[in-house]
């Protein structure tokens, strides 16, 4: 799901740029160091967990398209169907697919979020 901004490569570049020219104030530098450690942990989680998440996301999109009787099983077609309100009869089935995926994404992006 390409919704994450900044991207991983943008974060890596920003971290490298900061490290090349850290703040002169040690308190500010310590603060940014803490942020960088959190970002590096996020990047590590994303690198480890993202392939499985992306596979599961493709599967959920396909299953959702099948439930809704869509001939195309891509995210854009599914989003269009959702926006047109084709969900009422299938809402519970769709939610049962998407909620675990949302929790999986949250575990990557914010593992301390209470589920």
Biopython code that builds the backbone (N, CA, C, O; Angstrom):
import numpy as np
from Bio.PDB.StructureBuilder import StructureBuilder

atoms = [
    (1, "UNK", "N", (0.858, -1.165, 0.000)),
    (1, "UNK", "CA", (0.000, 0.000, 0.000)),
    (1, "UNK", "C", (0.908, 1.234, 0.000)),
    (1, "UNK", "O", (1.504, 1.574, 1.022)),
    (2, "UNK", "N", (1.005, 1.877, -1.117)),
    (2, "UNK", "CA", (1.965, 2.979, -1.222)),
    (2, "UNK", "C", (1.443, 4.284, -0.633)),
    (2, "UNK", "O", (1.418, 5.308, -1.315)),
    (3, "UNK", "N", (1.032, 4.253, 0.615)),
    (3, "UNK", "CA", (0.515, 5.458, 1.251)),
    (3, "UNK", "C", (1.539, 6.120, 2.155)),
    (3, "UNK", "O", (1.364, 7.270, 2.557)),
    (4, "UNK", "N", (2.578, 5.421, 2.470)),
    (4, "UNK", "CA", (3.556, 5.948, 3.423)),
    (4, "UNK", "C", (4.390, 7.055, 2.802)),
    (4, "UNK", "O", (5.054, 6.864, 1.782)),
    (5, "UNK", "N", (4.343, 8.189, 3.425)),
    (5, "UNK", "CA", (5.206, 9.320, 3.070)),
    (5, "UNK", "C", (5.780, 9.846, 4.351)),
    (5, "UNK", "O", (5.005, 10.052, 5.285)),
    (6, "UNK", "N", (7.022, 10.075, 4.483)),
    (6, "UNK", "CA", (8.017, 9.829, 3.460)),
    (6, "UNK", "C", (8.239, 8.338, 3.239)),
    (6, "UNK", "O", (7.920, 7.511, 4.092)),
    (7, "UNK", "N", (8.785, 8.020, 2.088)),
    (7, "UNK", "CA", (9.094, 6.624, 1.781)),
    (7, "UNK", "C", (10.330, 6.200, 2.572)),
    (7, "UNK", "O", (11.018, 7.028, 3.169)),
    (8, "UNK", "N", (10.590, 4.911, 2.563)),
    (8, "UNK", "CA", (11.770, 4.393, 3.272)),
    (8, "UNK", "C", (13.049, 5.028, 2.726)),
    (8, "UNK", "O", (13.929, 5.415, 3.496)),
    (9, "UNK", "N", (13.149, 5.134, 1.427)),
    (9, "UNK", "CA", (14.377, 5.715, 0.858)),
    (9, "UNK", "C", (14.497, 7.201, 1.212)),
    (9, "UNK", "O", (15.605, 7.700, 1.409)),
    (10, "UNK", "N", (13.376, 7.904, 1.293)),
    (10, "UNK", "CA", (13.415, 9.310, 1.710)),
    (10, "UNK", "C", (13.858, 9.434, 3.169)),
    (10, "UNK", "O", (14.608, 10.348, 3.512)),
    (11, "UNK", "N", (13.403, 8.525, 4.022)),
    (11, "UNK", "CA", (13.835, 8.544, 5.425)),
    (11, "UNK", "C", (15.324, 8.262, 5.552)),
    (11, "UNK", "O", (16.030, 8.933, 6.306)),
    (12, "UNK", "N", (15.792, 7.277, 4.818)),
    (12, "UNK", "CA", (17.221, 6.944, 4.855)),
    (12, "UNK", "C", (18.048, 8.150, 4.412)),
    (12, "UNK", "O", (19.068, 8.466, 5.025)),
    (13, "UNK", "N", (17.613, 8.815, 3.356)),
    (13, "UNK", "CA", (18.336, 10.000, 2.864)),
    (13, "UNK", "C", (18.311, 11.126, 3.895)),
    (13, "UNK", "O", (19.321, 11.798, 4.102)),
    (14, "UNK", "N", (17.172, 11.336, 4.540)),
    (14, "UNK", "CA", (17.070, 12.395, 5.546)),
    (14, "UNK", "C", (17.962, 12.099, 6.752)),
    (14, "UNK", "O", (18.614, 12.999, 7.281)),
    (15, "UNK", "N", (17.988, 10.857, 7.178)),
    (15, "UNK", "CA", (18.849, 10.467, 8.301)),
    (15, "UNK", "C", (20.315, 10.697, 7.933)),
    (15, "UNK", "O", (21.078, 11.252, 8.724)),
    (16, "UNK", "N", (20.702, 10.271, 6.738)),
    (16, "UNK", "CA", (22.091, 10.455, 6.298)),
    (16, "UNK", "C", (22.435, 11.936, 6.216)),
    (16, "UNK", "O", (23.527, 12.342, 6.616)),
    (17, "UNK", "N", (21.522, 12.739, 5.704)),
    (17, "UNK", "CA", (21.779, 14.183, 5.592)),
    (17, "UNK", "C", (21.950, 14.803, 6.975)),
    (17, "UNK", "O", (22.837, 15.632, 7.175)),
    (18, "UNK", "N", (21.114, 14.412, 7.925)),
    (18, "UNK", "CA", (21.257, 14.956, 9.277)),
    (18, "UNK", "C", (22.590, 14.534, 9.888)),
    (18, "UNK", "O", (23.273, 15.343, 10.515)),
    (19, "UNK", "N", (22.951, 13.291, 9.707)),
    (19, "UNK", "CA", (24.202, 12.805, 10.299)),
    (19, "UNK", "C", (25.424, 13.501, 9.713)),
    (19, "UNK", "O", (26.451, 13.621, 10.380)),
    (20, "UNK", "N", (25.319, 13.952, 8.483)),
    (20, "UNK", "CA", (26.436, 14.690, 7.879)),
    (20, "UNK", "C", (26.579, 16.082, 8.477)),
    (20, "UNK", "O", (27.668, 16.656, 8.484)),
    (21, "UNK", "N", (25.462, 16.625, 8.985)),
    (21, "UNK", "CA", (25.506, 17.966, 9.558)),
    (21, "UNK", "C", (24.568, 18.023, 10.771)),
    (21, "UNK", "O", (23.493, 18.620, 10.699)),
    (22, "UNK", "N", (24.974, 17.405, 11.880)),
    (22, "UNK", "CA", (24.120, 17.398, 13.076)),
    (22, "UNK", "C", (23.998, 18.793, 13.683)),
    (22, "UNK", "O", (24.802, 19.686, 13.413)),
    (23, "UNK", "N", (22.976, 18.947, 14.503)),
    (23, "UNK", "CA", (22.757, 20.226, 15.172)),
    (23, "UNK", "C", (23.875, 20.483, 16.179)),
    (23, "UNK", "O", (24.343, 19.568, 16.856)),
    (24, "UNK", "N", (24.288, 21.725, 16.262)),
    (24, "UNK", "CA", (25.377, 22.089, 17.176)),
    (24, "UNK", "C", (24.962, 22.000, 18.646)),
    (24, "UNK", "O", (25.792, 21.732, 19.516)),
    (25, "UNK", "N", (23.703, 22.220, 18.911)),
    (25, "UNK", "CA", (23.179, 22.139, 20.281)),
    (25, "UNK", "C", (23.039, 20.663, 20.656)),
    (25, "UNK", "O", (22.286, 19.930, 20.015)),
    (26, "UNK", "N", (23.750, 20.232, 21.674)),
    (26, "UNK", "CA", (23.749, 18.806, 22.032)),
    (26, "UNK", "C", (22.371, 18.317, 22.446)),
    (26, "UNK", "O", (22.027, 17.160, 22.204)),
    (27, "UNK", "N", (21.579, 19.185, 23.069)),
    (27, "UNK", "CA", (20.222, 18.760, 23.460)),
    (27, "UNK", "C", (19.353, 18.508, 22.228)),
    (27, "UNK", "O", (18.588, 17.546, 22.175)),
    (28, "UNK", "N", (19.486, 19.384, 21.249)),
    (28, "UNK", "CA", (18.738, 19.199, 19.999)),
    (28, "UNK", "C", (19.235, 17.953, 19.284)),
    (28, "UNK", "O", (18.443, 17.162, 18.773)),
    (29, "UNK", "N", (20.558, 17.785, 19.252)),
    (29, "UNK", "CA", (21.130, 16.609, 18.603)),
    (29, "UNK", "C", (20.680, 15.322, 19.302)),
    (29, "UNK", "O", (20.378, 14.332, 18.636)),
    (30, "UNK", "N", (20.634, 15.329, 20.625)),
    (30, "UNK", "CA", (20.138, 14.163, 21.366)),
    (30, "UNK", "C", (18.687, 13.860, 21.002)),
    (30, "UNK", "O", (18.308, 12.704, 20.812)),
    (31, "UNK", "N", (17.883, 14.920, 20.909)),
    (31, "UNK", "CA", (16.473, 14.758, 20.542)),
    (31, "UNK", "C", (16.350, 14.135, 19.145)),
    (31, "UNK", "O", (15.599, 13.180, 18.944)),
    (32, "UNK", "N", (17.096, 14.689, 18.188)),
    (32, "UNK", "CA", (17.066, 14.135, 16.837)),
    (32, "UNK", "C", (17.623, 12.714, 16.819)),
    (32, "UNK", "O", (17.168, 11.882, 16.033)),
    (33, "UNK", "N", (18.587, 12.434, 17.662)),
    (33, "UNK", "CA", (19.113, 11.078, 17.758)),
    (33, "UNK", "C", (18.041, 10.087, 18.187)),
    (33, "UNK", "O", (17.966, 8.972, 17.672)),
    (34, "UNK", "N", (17.216, 10.508, 19.132)),
    (34, "UNK", "CA", (16.114, 9.651, 19.574)),
    (34, "UNK", "C", (15.126, 9.413, 18.428)),
    (34, "UNK", "O", (14.669, 8.290, 18.216)),
    (35, "UNK", "N", (14.810, 10.458, 17.708)),
    (35, "UNK", "CA", (13.900, 10.325, 16.560)),
    (35, "UNK", "C", (14.505, 9.387, 15.519)),
    (35, "UNK", "O", (13.815, 8.529, 14.968)),
    (36, "UNK", "N", (15.786, 9.558, 15.259)),
    (36, "UNK", "CA", (16.458, 8.714, 14.265)),
    (36, "UNK", "C", (16.428, 7.248, 14.687)),
    (36, "UNK", "O", (16.208, 6.371, 13.852)),
    (37, "UNK", "N", (16.648, 6.974, 15.969)),
    (37, "UNK", "CA", (16.586, 5.580, 16.439)),
    (37, "UNK", "C", (15.196, 4.988, 16.218)),
    (37, "UNK", "O", (15.067, 3.829, 15.823)),
    (38, "UNK", "N", (14.164, 5.781, 16.470)),
    (38, "UNK", "CA", (12.793, 5.309, 16.221)),
    (38, "UNK", "C", (12.565, 5.063, 14.728)),
    (38, "UNK", "O", (11.950, 4.070, 14.341)),
    (39, "UNK", "N", (13.063, 5.968, 13.907)),
    (39, "UNK", "CA", (12.914, 5.799, 12.459)),
    (39, "UNK", "C", (13.665, 4.575, 11.962)),
    (39, "UNK", "O", (13.166, 3.841, 11.109)),
    (40, "UNK", "N", (14.852, 4.354, 12.488)),
    (40, "UNK", "CA", (15.621, 3.175, 12.080)),
    (40, "UNK", "C", (14.915, 1.882, 12.499)),
    (40, "UNK", "O", (14.955, 0.889, 11.772)),
    (41, "UNK", "N", (14.276, 1.894, 13.656)),
    (41, "UNK", "CA", (13.501, 0.722, 14.076)),
    (41, "UNK", "C", (12.314, 0.514, 13.145)),
    (41, "UNK", "O", (12.005, -0.618, 12.773)),
    (42, "UNK", "N", (11.652, 1.598, 12.771)),
    (42, "UNK", "CA", (10.525, 1.502, 11.831)),
    (42, "UNK", "C", (11.003, 0.952, 10.492)),
    (42, "UNK", "O", (10.356, 0.079, 9.913)),
    (43, "UNK", "N", (12.129, 1.456, 9.999)),
    (43, "UNK", "CA", (12.669, 0.979, 8.725)),
    (43, "UNK", "C", (13.017, -0.506, 8.795)),
    (43, "UNK", "O", (12.792, -1.243, 7.835)),
    (44, "UNK", "N", (13.557, -0.941, 9.914)),
    (44, "UNK", "CA", (13.891, -2.362, 10.077)),
    (44, "UNK", "C", (12.622, -3.216, 10.092)),
    (44, "UNK", "O", (12.567, -4.269, 9.455)),
    (45, "UNK", "N", (11.594, -2.749, 10.832)),
    (45, "UNK", "CA", (10.322, -3.495, 10.843)),
    (45, "UNK", "C", (9.736, -3.563, 9.446)),
    (45, "UNK", "O", (9.265, -4.612, 9.007)),
    (46, "UNK", "N", (9.769, -2.436, 8.752)),
    (46, "UNK", "CA", (9.202, -2.396, 7.411)),
    (46, "UNK", "C", (9.949, -3.349, 6.479)),
    (46, "UNK", "O", (9.324, -4.065, 5.696)),
    (47, "UNK", "N", (11.270, -3.362, 6.558)),
    (47, "UNK", "CA", (12.056, -4.252, 5.702)),
    (47, "UNK", "C", (11.746, -5.719, 5.999)),
    (47, "UNK", "O", (11.707, -6.549, 5.091)),
    (48, "UNK", "N", (11.527, -6.027, 7.265)),
    (48, "UNK", "CA", (11.254, -7.409, 7.674)),
    (48, "UNK", "C", (9.820, -7.834, 7.371)),
    (48, "UNK", "O", (9.589, -8.924, 6.847)),
    (49, "UNK", "N", (8.861, -6.975, 7.700)),
    (49, "UNK", "CA", (7.444, -7.357, 7.650)),
    (49, "UNK", "C", (6.723, -6.963, 6.365)),
    (49, "UNK", "O", (5.673, -7.523, 6.050)),
    (50, "UNK", "N", (7.262, -6.026, 5.636)),
    (50, "UNK", "CA", (6.571, -5.506, 4.460)),
    (50, "UNK", "C", (6.326, -6.544, 3.360)),
    (50, "UNK", "O", (5.242, -6.546, 2.777)),
    (51, "UNK", "N", (7.279, -7.422, 3.053)),
    (51, "UNK", "CA", (6.996, -8.406, 1.995)),
    (51, "UNK", "C", (5.761, -9.271, 2.298)),
    (51, "UNK", "O", (4.936, -9.515, 1.417)),
    (52, "UNK", "N", (5.645, -9.724, 3.534)),
    (52, "UNK", "CA", (4.468, -10.522, 3.904)),
    (52, "UNK", "C", (3.205, -9.678, 3.840)),
    (52, "UNK", "O", (2.166, -10.137, 3.365)),
    (53, "UNK", "N", (3.296, -8.437, 4.322)),
    (53, "UNK", "CA", (2.140, -7.538, 4.274)),
    (53, "UNK", "C", (1.689, -7.309, 2.828)),
    (53, "UNK", "O", (0.496, -7.362, 2.531)),
    (54, "UNK", "N", (2.638, -7.057, 1.942)),
    (54, "UNK", "CA", (2.282, -6.800, 0.544)),
    (54, "UNK", "C", (1.623, -8.021, -0.095)),
    (54, "UNK", "O", (0.684, -7.884, -0.880)),
    (55, "UNK", "N", (2.111, -9.207, 0.239)),
    (55, "UNK", "CA", (1.489, -10.443, -0.260)),
    (55, "UNK", "C", (0.063, -10.560, 0.275)),
    (55, "UNK", "O", (-0.866, -10.857, -0.477)),
    (56, "UNK", "N", (-0.103, -10.324, 1.573)),
    (56, "UNK", "CA", (-1.436, -10.407, 2.172)),
    (56, "UNK", "C", (-2.368, -9.351, 1.596)),
    (56, "UNK", "O", (-3.552, -9.614, 1.386)),
    (57, "UNK", "N", (-1.842, -8.163, 1.342)),
    (57, "UNK", "CA", (-2.661, -7.093, 0.772)),
    (57, "UNK", "C", (-3.178, -7.488, -0.619)),
    (57, "UNK", "O", (-4.355, -7.298, -0.924)),
    (58, "UNK", "N", (-2.293, -8.036, -1.456)),
    (58, "UNK", "CA", (-2.723, -8.487, -2.793)),
    (58, "UNK", "C", (-3.814, -9.544, -2.676)),
    (58, "UNK", "O", (-4.777, -9.547, -3.442)),
    (59, "UNK", "N", (-3.649, -10.439, -1.711)),
    (59, "UNK", "CA", (-4.640, -11.503, -1.505)),
    (59, "UNK", "C", (-5.987, -10.929, -1.051)),
    (59, "UNK", "O", (-7.039, -11.355, -1.529)),
    (60, "UNK", "N", (-5.952, -9.967, -0.134)),
    (60, "UNK", "CA", (-7.187, -9.341, 0.359)),
    (60, "UNK", "C", (-7.875, -8.565, -0.765)),
    (60, "UNK", "O", (-9.100, -8.601, -0.878)),
    (61, "UNK", "N", (-7.114, -7.879, -1.580)),
    (61, "UNK", "CA", (-7.706, -7.162, -2.713)),
    (61, "UNK", "C", (-8.386, -8.149, -3.657)),
    (61, "UNK", "O", (-9.509, -7.909, -4.101)),
    (62, "UNK", "N", (-7.713, -9.254, -3.966)),
    (62, "UNK", "CA", (-8.300, -10.254, -4.864)),
    (62, "UNK", "C", (-9.558, -10.859, -4.246)),
    (62, "UNK", "O", (-10.579, -10.981, -4.922)),
    (63, "UNK", "N", (-9.496, -11.238, -2.968)),
    (63, "UNK", "CA", (-10.669, -11.820, -2.309)),
    (63, "UNK", "C", (-11.828, -10.827, -2.267)),
    (63, "UNK", "O", (-12.982, -11.204, -2.470)),
    (64, "UNK", "N", (-11.518, -9.567, -2.004)),
    (64, "UNK", "CA", (-12.564, -8.538, -1.959)),
    (64, "UNK", "C", (-13.201, -8.356, -3.331)),
    (64, "UNK", "O", (-14.421, -8.236, -3.444)),
    (65, "UNK", "N", (-12.376, -8.337, -4.373)),
    (65, "UNK", "CA", (-12.892, -8.211, -5.735)),
    (65, "UNK", "C", (-13.779, -9.405, -6.078)),
    (65, "UNK", "O", (-14.823, -9.249, -6.712)),
    (66, "UNK", "N", (-13.363, -10.586, -5.660)),
    (66, "UNK", "CA", (-14.173, -11.786, -5.905)),
    (66, "UNK", "C", (-15.517, -11.688, -5.189)),
    (66, "UNK", "O", (-16.555, -11.994, -5.776)),
    (67, "UNK", "N", (-15.506, -11.265, -3.934)),
    (67, "UNK", "CA", (-16.751, -11.142, -3.168)),
    (67, "UNK", "C", (-17.710, -10.166, -3.851)),
    (67, "UNK", "O", (-18.919, -10.392, -3.892)),
    (68, "UNK", "N", (-17.149, -9.075, -4.390)),
    (68, "UNK", "CA", (-17.978, -8.044, -5.019)),
    (68, "UNK", "C", (-18.279, -8.337, -6.484)),
    (68, "UNK", "O", (-18.999, -7.580, -7.135)),
    (69, "UNK", "N", (-17.728, -9.440, -7.008)),
    (69, "UNK", "CA", (-17.988, -9.813, -8.397)),
    (69, "UNK", "C", (-17.303, -8.912, -9.410)),
    (69, "UNK", "O", (-17.801, -8.727, -10.520)),
    (70, "UNK", "N", (-16.166, -8.354, -9.032)),
    (70, "UNK", "CA", (-15.437, -7.482, -9.951)),
    (70, "UNK", "C", (-14.534, -8.319, -10.849)),
    (70, "UNK", "O", (-13.917, -9.282, -10.394)),
    (71, "UNK", "N", (-14.459, -7.953, -12.114)),
    (71, "UNK", "CA", (-13.607, -8.726, -13.021)),
    (71, "UNK", "C", (-12.131, -8.381, -12.846)),
    (71, "UNK", "O", (-11.266, -9.227, -13.068)),
    (72, "UNK", "N", (-11.840, -7.144, -12.449)),
    (72, "UNK", "CA", (-10.463, -6.739, -12.195)),
    (72, "UNK", "C", (-10.206, -6.765, -10.696)),
    (72, "UNK", "O", (-11.027, -6.300, -9.906)),
    (73, "UNK", "N", (-9.068, -7.310, -10.318)),
    (73, "UNK", "CA", (-8.745, -7.362, -8.886)),
    (73, "UNK", "C", (-7.515, -6.517, -8.605)),
    (73, "UNK", "O", (-6.467, -7.025, -8.205)),
    (74, "UNK", "N", (-7.665, -5.212, -8.823)),
    (74, "UNK", "CA", (-6.595, -4.292, -8.479)),
    (74, "UNK", "C", (-7.145, -3.255, -7.503)),
    (74, "UNK", "O", (-8.357, -3.096, -7.360)),
    (75, "UNK", "N", (-6.240, -2.563, -6.842)),
    (75, "UNK", "CA", (-6.645, -1.618, -5.789)),
    (75, "UNK", "C", (-7.513, -0.491, -6.334)),
    (75, "UNK", "O", (-8.468, -0.078, -5.676)),
    (76, "UNK", "N", (-7.200, 0.011, -7.520)),
    (76, "UNK", "CA", (-7.969, 1.122, -8.081)),
    (76, "UNK", "C", (-9.409, 0.711, -8.372)),
    (76, "UNK", "O", (-10.337, 1.461, -8.070)),
    (77, "UNK", "N", (-9.604, -0.469, -8.952)),
    (77, "UNK", "CA", (-10.953, -0.955, -9.247)),
    (77, "UNK", "C", (-11.727, -1.177, -7.959)),
    (77, "UNK", "O", (-12.908, -0.845, -7.867)),
    (78, "UNK", "N", (-11.062, -1.734, -6.979)),
    (78, "UNK", "CA", (-11.707, -1.987, -5.690)),
    (78, "UNK", "C", (-12.078, -0.673, -5.007)),
    (78, "UNK", "O", (-13.180, -0.545, -4.473)),
    (79, "UNK", "N", (-11.177, 0.296, -5.017)),
    (79, "UNK", "CA", (-11.473, 1.600, -4.414)),
    (79, "UNK", "C", (-12.658, 2.262, -5.104)),
    (79, "UNK", "O", (-13.499, 2.871, -4.443)),
    (80, "UNK", "N", (-12.729, 2.151, -6.408)),
    (80, "UNK", "CA", (-13.857, 2.717, -7.159)),
    (80, "UNK", "C", (-15.161, 2.029, -6.754)),
    (80, "UNK", "O", (-16.184, 2.690, -6.577)),
    (81, "UNK", "N", (-15.125, 0.729, -6.611)),
    (81, "UNK", "CA", (-16.321, -0.006, -6.190)),
    (81, "UNK", "C", (-16.747, 0.424, -4.789)),
    (81, "UNK", "O", (-17.934, 0.619, -4.528)),
    (82, "UNK", "N", (-15.777, 0.572, -3.890)),
    (82, "UNK", "CA", (-16.085, 1.029, -2.537)),
    (82, "UNK", "C", (-16.726, 2.411, -2.576)),
    (82, "UNK", "O", (-17.710, 2.663, -1.881)),
    (83, "UNK", "N", (-16.171, 3.296, -3.383)),
    (83, "UNK", "CA", (-16.687, 4.668, -3.424)),
    (83, "UNK", "C", (-18.079, 4.734, -4.041)),
    (83, "UNK", "O", (-18.824, 5.684, -3.797)),
    (84, "UNK", "N", (-18.429, 3.736, -4.832)),
    (84, "UNK", "CA", (-19.764, 3.701, -5.435)),
    (84, "UNK", "C", (-20.788, 3.027, -4.524)),
    (84, "UNK", "O", (-21.962, 2.914, -4.876)),
    (85, "UNK", "N", (-20.340, 2.583, -3.361)),
    (85, "UNK", "CA", (-21.265, 2.035, -2.374)),
    (85, "UNK", "C", (-21.775, 0.645, -2.676)),
    (85, "UNK", "O", (-22.931, 0.345, -2.377)),
    (86, "UNK", "N", (-20.959, -0.212, -3.255)),
    (86, "UNK", "CA", (-21.402, -1.569, -3.585)),
    (86, "UNK", "C", (-21.241, -2.527, -2.407)),
    (86, "UNK", "O", (-21.319, -3.742, -2.586)),
    (87, "UNK", "N", (-21.021, -2.000, -1.215)),
    (87, "UNK", "CA", (-20.686, -2.836, -0.072)),
    (87, "UNK", "C", (-21.829, -3.385, 0.771)),
    (87, "UNK", "O", (-21.621, -4.413, 1.416)),
    (88, "UNK", "N", (-23.006, -2.796, 0.821)),
    (88, "UNK", "CA", (-23.957, -3.173, 1.867)),
    (88, "UNK", "C", (-24.115, -4.670, 2.130)),
    (88, "UNK", "O", (-24.079, -5.096, 3.284)),
    (89, "UNK", "N", (-24.288, -5.470, 1.090)),
    (89, "UNK", "CA", (-24.493, -6.902, 1.307)),
    (89, "UNK", "C", (-23.218, -7.632, 1.707)),
    (89, "UNK", "O", (-23.275, -8.687, 2.338)),
    (90, "UNK", "N", (-22.088, -7.081, 1.345)),
    (90, "UNK", "CA", (-20.812, -7.757, 1.577)),
    (90, "UNK", "C", (-19.980, -7.097, 2.665)),
    (90, "UNK", "O", (-18.832, -7.484, 2.884)),
    (91, "UNK", "N", (-20.535, -6.117, 3.345)),
    (91, "UNK", "CA", (-19.742, -5.326, 4.278)),
    (91, "UNK", "C", (-19.060, -6.178, 5.342)),
    (91, "UNK", "O", (-17.869, -5.996, 5.595)),
    (92, "UNK", "N", (-19.772, -7.087, 5.962)),
    (92, "UNK", "CA", (-19.167, -7.903, 7.016)),
    (92, "UNK", "C", (-18.025, -8.762, 6.489)),
    (92, "UNK", "O", (-16.995, -8.901, 7.148)),
    (93, "UNK", "N", (-18.205, -9.340, 5.301)),
    (93, "UNK", "CA", (-17.134, -10.146, 4.713)),
    (93, "UNK", "C", (-15.916, -9.287, 4.395)),
    (93, "UNK", "O", (-14.778, -9.678, 4.655)),
    (94, "UNK", "N", (-16.174, -8.115, 3.829)),
    (94, "UNK", "CA", (-15.073, -7.210, 3.475)),
    (94, "UNK", "C", (-14.325, -6.773, 4.736)),
    (94, "UNK", "O", (-13.095, -6.780, 4.767)),
    (95, "UNK", "N", (-15.070, -6.395, 5.767)),
    (95, "UNK", "CA", (-14.427, -5.979, 7.016)),
    (95, "UNK", "C", (-13.594, -7.099, 7.618)),
    (95, "UNK", "O", (-12.515, -6.853, 8.155)),
    (96, "UNK", "N", (-14.089, -8.323, 7.533)),
    (96, "UNK", "CA", (-13.338, -9.451, 8.100)),
    (96, "UNK", "C", (-12.020, -9.675, 7.363)),
    (96, "UNK", "O", (-11.085, -10.249, 7.921)),
    (97, "UNK", "N", (-11.945, -9.228, 6.124)),
    (97, "UNK", "CA", (-10.682, -9.315, 5.379)),
    (97, "UNK", "C", (-9.753, -8.151, 5.681)),
    (97, "UNK", "O", (-8.551, -8.336, 5.868)),
    (98, "UNK", "N", (-10.322, -6.944, 5.728)),
    (98, "UNK", "CA", (-9.504, -5.739, 5.806)),
    (98, "UNK", "C", (-9.047, -5.378, 7.217)),
    (98, "UNK", "O", (-7.967, -4.806, 7.366)),
    (99, "UNK", "N", (-9.806, -5.679, 8.235)),
    (99, "UNK", "CA", (-9.391, -5.313, 9.591)),
    (99, "UNK", "C", (-8.092, -6.003, 10.016)),
    (99, "UNK", "O", (-7.219, -5.334, 10.569)),
    (100, "UNK", "N", (-7.927, -7.294, 9.788)),
    (100, "UNK", "CA", (-6.638, -7.906, 10.135)),
    (100, "UNK", "C", (-5.481, -7.310, 9.325)),
    (100, "UNK", "O", (-4.365, -7.192, 9.832)),
    (101, "UNK", "N", (-5.743, -6.939, 8.079)),
    (101, "UNK", "CA", (-4.701, -6.320, 7.274)),
    (101, "UNK", "C", (-4.324, -4.951, 7.828)),
    (101, "UNK", "O", (-3.149, -4.584, 7.852)),
    (102, "UNK", "N", (-5.330, -4.198, 8.272)),
    (102, "UNK", "CA", (-5.050, -2.894, 8.886)),
    (102, "UNK", "C", (-4.218, -3.061, 10.155)),
    (102, "UNK", "O", (-3.310, -2.269, 10.409)),
    (103, "UNK", "N", (-4.519, -4.075, 10.943)),
    (103, "UNK", "CA", (-3.740, -4.337, 12.157)),
    (103, "UNK", "C", (-2.308, -4.740, 11.811)),
    (103, "UNK", "O", (-1.363, -4.364, 12.505)),
    (104, "UNK", "N", (-2.159, -5.498, 10.744)),
    (104, "UNK", "CA", (-0.822, -5.896, 10.298)),
    (104, "UNK", "C", (-0.018, -4.658, 9.881)),
    (104, "UNK", "O", (1.165, -4.547, 10.203)),
    (105, "UNK", "N", (-0.657, -3.740, 9.173)),
    (105, "UNK", "CA", (0.003, -2.498, 8.747)),
    (105, "UNK", "C", (0.364, -1.647, 9.961)),
    (105, "UNK", "O", (1.446, -1.063, 10.019)),
    (106, "UNK", "N", (-0.537, -1.582, 10.917)),
    (106, "UNK", "CA", (-0.292, -0.815, 12.128)),
    (106, "UNK", "C", (0.884, -1.387, 12.919)),
    (106, "UNK", "O", (1.650, -0.639, 13.526)),
    (107, "UNK", "N", (1.023, -2.703, 12.912)),
    (107, "UNK", "CA", (2.148, -3.342, 13.611)),
    (107, "UNK", "C", (3.486, -2.949, 12.991)),
    (107, "UNK", "O", (4.509, -2.936, 13.674)),
    (108, "UNK", "N", (3.478, -2.632, 11.708)),
    (108, "UNK", "CA", (4.699, -2.168, 11.052)),
    (108, "UNK", "C", (4.938, -0.707, 11.396)),
    (108, "UNK", "O", (6.028, -0.332, 11.830)),
    (109, "UNK", "N", (3.916, 0.113, 11.201)),
    (109, "UNK", "CA", (4.069, 1.568, 11.324)),
    (109, "UNK", "C", (4.106, 2.067, 12.757)),
    (109, "UNK", "O", (4.817, 3.027, 13.054)),
    (110, "UNK", "N", (3.357, 1.440, 13.648)),
    (110, "UNK", "CA", (3.269, 1.909, 15.026)),
    (110, "UNK", "C", (2.991, 0.734, 15.948)),
    (110, "UNK", "O", (1.850, 0.532, 16.363)),
    (111, "UNK", "N", (4.014, -0.041, 16.275)),
    (111, "UNK", "CA", (3.790, -1.281, 17.039)),
    (111, "UNK", "C", (3.294, -1.060, 18.469)),
    (111, "UNK", "O", (2.810, -1.997, 19.103)),
    (112, "UNK", "N", (3.407, 0.151, 18.979)),
    (112, "UNK", "CA", (2.941, 0.410, 20.344)),
    (112, "UNK", "C", (1.464, 0.784, 20.383)),
    (112, "UNK", "O", (0.904, 0.964, 21.464)),
    (113, "UNK", "N", (0.825, 0.904, 19.225)),
    (113, "UNK", "CA", (-0.587, 1.236, 19.185)),
    (113, "UNK", "C", (-1.371, 0.063, 19.773)),
    (113, "UNK", "O", (-1.182, -1.077, 19.346)),
    (114, "UNK", "N", (-2.246, 0.325, 20.745)),
    (114, "UNK", "CA", (-2.990, -0.788, 21.368)),
    (114, "UNK", "C", (-4.049, -1.357, 20.423)),
    (114, "UNK", "O", (-4.932, -0.636, 19.958)),
    (115, "UNK", "N", (-3.950, -2.630, 20.152)),
    (115, "UNK", "CA", (-4.943, -3.285, 19.277)),
    (115, "UNK", "C", (-6.021, -3.937, 20.088)),
    (115, "UNK", "O", (-6.940, -4.534, 19.527)),
]
sb = StructureBuilder()
sb.init_structure("model")
sb.init_model(0)
sb.init_chain("A")
sb.init_seg("    ")
for serial, (resi, resn, name, xyz) in enumerate(atoms, 1):
    if name == "N":
        sb.init_residue(resn, " ", resi, " ")
    sb.init_atom(name, np.array(xyz, "f"), 0.0, 1.0, " ", f" {name:<3s}", serial, name[0])
structure = sb.get_structure()
